[in-house]
Structure formats: structure tokens, C-alpha cells
């Protein structure tokens, strides 16, 4: 398979043509098109949701670990 730029890839997004080496990367990318946010912060009273698992972990470290200020450092690409 080739992206619109002519690069060979194993897995390609049917919406935008972006290519990926792993199917899990394509699944994560698809969340950006569907708006699905399957990962929810488990901290009591938070419940913020994310489309990318690593963004949820970063949120939990910056907002909820001891010494955190309760605020995220970034907007994580518009996820809320």
C-alpha cells in the first residue's frame, strides 16, 4: 500500500491516507477521526477522557500525582 505521498506502508487510514507500520497505531489514529475517547482518568472526581492512552497517563502524572497542581500542562491536542 502507498500513502498519497508514495510511501510504502502496511496499514493506511481510509480517511486521510496516513500510513502506519502497526495496526495498533492505526486504531489509535482512527480515534482522531471518530472522536472516540476510550481512555478515562480513574482519579476520583475527574473522569477526563482521552483518545490516546499515553495522553491519559501524562494527564494523571501532571494533574493528580503528589505535588501536581491539579491542572494539566497542555491541552493534549484538543482532547478533554
C-alpha positions in Angstrom: 0.0 0.0 0.0 1.2 3.6 -0.6 0.3 6.8 1.0 -0.7 9.8 -1.2 3.0 10.8 -1.0 4.0 7.5 -2.5 5.5 6.0 0.7 5.0 2.2 1.2 3.1 1.3 4.4 1.4 -1.8 5.8 -1.6 0.0 7.3 -3.3 3.1 5.9 -6.0 5.3 7.2 -9.1 5.2 4.9 -10.0 8.8 5.9 -6.8 10.7 5.3 -4.3 8.3 3.8 -1.8 8.5 6.7 0.3 5.3 6.9 1.4 3.2 9.9 3.7 0.2 10.5 1.4 -1.3 13.2 -2.3 -1.9 13.3 -2.5 -0.6 16.8 -1.1 2.7 15.7 -3.8 2.9 13.0 -6.5 2.1 15.6 -5.2 4.9 17.9 -5.1 7.3 14.9 -8.7 6.5 13.9 -9.8 7.9 17.3 -8.8 11.3 15.9 -11.4 10.9 13.1 -14.2 9.4 15.1 -13.8 11.5 18.2 -13.8 8.3 20.3 -12.1 8.7 23.7 -11.9 5.2 25.2 -9.4 6.0 27.9 -10.9 7.6 31.1 -8.9 9.1 34.0 -9.6 6.9 37.1 -8.9 9.6 39.6 -11.9 10.2 41.8 -13.9 13.1 40.6 -12.0 13.6 37.4 -13.3 11.4 34.6 -11.5 13.2 31.8 -11.4 11.1 28.6 -8.6 10.7 26.0 -8.3 9.2 22.6 -4.6 8.3 23.2 -3.6 6.2 26.2 -0.2 7.9 26.7 -2.0 11.3 26.9 -4.2 9.9 29.7 -1.0 8.7 31.6 0.6 12.1 31.2 -2.6 13.8 32.5 -2.6 11.6 35.5 1.0 12.3 36.3 0.8 16.1 35.9 -2.7 16.6 37.4 -3.0 14.0 40.1 0.3 12.8 41.4 1.6 14.2 44.7 3.0 17.7 44.0 0.7 18.2 41.0 -1.3 21.4 40.9 -4.5 19.7 39.6 -4.0 21.3 36.2 -2.7 19.8 33.0 0.3 21.3 31.4 -1.1 21.1 27.9 -4.4 20.6 26.1 -3.3 17.3 24.6 -4.3 18.2 21.1 -7.7 19.3 22.0 -8.8 16.3 24.0 -10.9 16.9 27.0 
